[in-house]
Amino acid sequence: MATAPVAGRRLAPLPWGGRYVVSASGVSCRPVLLGTPEQRRSGAVTITMKALYCQQNSPGEEMTFVFQERENLPPMRDSDVKIQVRACALSWIDTKLLSEMKLKKELLPVGREISGVVLEVGRKVSFFQPDDEVVGILPLDSEESGLCEVILVHEHYLVRKPEKVCWVEAAGTVRDGVRAYTALHYLSQVSPGKTVLVMDGASPFGTIAIQLAQHRGAKIISTAHSLDDKQYLERLRPPVARVIDVSNGKIDVAESCLEETGGLGVDIVLDAGVRFYSTEDESTLKAQLLPHKHDIITLLGVGGHWITTEKNLQLDPPDSHSLFLKGATVSFLNDEIWNLSNIQQGKYLCILEDIMEKLSSNIFRPQLDEPIPLYEAKVSMEIVQKNQARKRQVIQF
């Protein structure tokens, strides 16, 4: 599509089928969809867009990411909101979970954490109106790819984006915020005076978890996987009580935590994975950076909470006995639970709103990489799927 000169300027093309409004006062940057709403719903006006999908290959093969052309959107339902996407964060796709939920298919939509502008609303939509700025997470069974210029989303998966929060920060923080709230509020109830150990605190999720726990008055201990991570954590304000550098493999995490707490142990442990075997049995460097499950049980205090991201955690009878003696609990962090049951929808929307409020007031300061253009989304998603990205990757439209 060619650009048209207006008042000596060349305007960017609108690939999703819009036009600029020109008036005597200048050019309005707000795009307008062609045709009437009825024509767009019926498909009388064709809009061609690209969207990114994940193509699942044979078992053992790496998944591939492909752009697919799509013409028009599906018919708009009464509770749908049509959104012009401004930013979309990239997250690892759990194909095993999708398979267990009977959601596995040949092409999976990519990109679920989105921020954008409302273009149109269904007849029964009560929370939003055109021109509202929104943010949300597409449900697990969504047919829509967040890496598309225009998408349809049910209104109950969205909240308003504060005006002072930029598109990239909104999309890049919302999932880590949900995970942090799930771990520290609903699974462990962090409160003033508690000691929280956040493993790999310099990761995007670890950063938000530290900031939420500090806001609730907790004392933070964190592990660092590299010198850069250690320096980043030491620069955080409010400061972290102790940073444990595990990159050289010589520091005992349990001993350091017991020393920091006067032998009492920590109240909440938020892991980033654990080792089941000895260091000699682990081949990868990443596995060697993780604590052994016995270390976590050792450093956990009486009545403590262990929040694990390890879906295949196995506890032997002696492990269970140690947890029993401490009256401690083990909880599994699955941030998809909010969308797997609509009974918690109200709490879920409150979490999203609180995340945006804390982002607006600079309580949350996310770990984001530089915004990425859409044409680089495929390469960026390959990096994310291999767990090689240390900062949150966000596509900006």
Sequence and secondary structure as in RCSB ss.txt:
>XXXX:A:sequence
MATAPVAGRRLAPLPWGGRYVVSASGVSCRPVLLGTPEQRRSGAVTITMKALYCQQNSPGEEMTFVFQERENLPP
MRDSDVKIQVRACALSWIDTKLLSEMKLKKELLPVGREISGVVLEVGRKVSFFQPDDEVVGILPLDSEESGLCEV
ILVHEHYLVRKPEKVCWVEAAGTVRDGVRAYTALHYLSQVSPGKTVLVMDGASPFGTIAIQLAQHRGAKIISTAH
SLDDKQYLERLRPPVARVIDVSNGKIDVAESCLEETGGLGVDIVLDAGVRFYSTEDESTLKAQLLPHKHDIITLL
GVGGHWITTEKNLQLDPPDSHSLFLKGATVSFLNDEIWNLSNIQQGKYLCILEDIMEKLSSNIFRPQLDEPIPLY
EAKVSMEIVQKNQARKRQVIQF
>XXXX:A:secstr
    EETTEE    TTTEEEEEETTEEEEEEEESS HHHHHHTSS  EEEEEEEE  STTS  EEEEEEEES   
  TTEEEEEEEEEE     HHHHHHTT   SEEE   EEEEEEEEE TT  S  TT EEEEE  TT    SSSSE
EEEEGGGEEE  TTS HHHHHHHHHHHHHHHIIIIISS   TT EEEETTTTSHHHHHHHHHHHHTT EEEEEES
SHHHHHHHHH SS  SEEEE TTS   HHHHHHHHTTTS EEEEE S  BSS GGG  SHHHHHS BHHHHHHHE
EEEEEEEE  TT    HHHHHHHHHHT EEEE  TTHHHH GGGHHHHHHHHHHHHHHHHTTS    B   B GG
GHHHHHHHHHTT  SSB EEE 
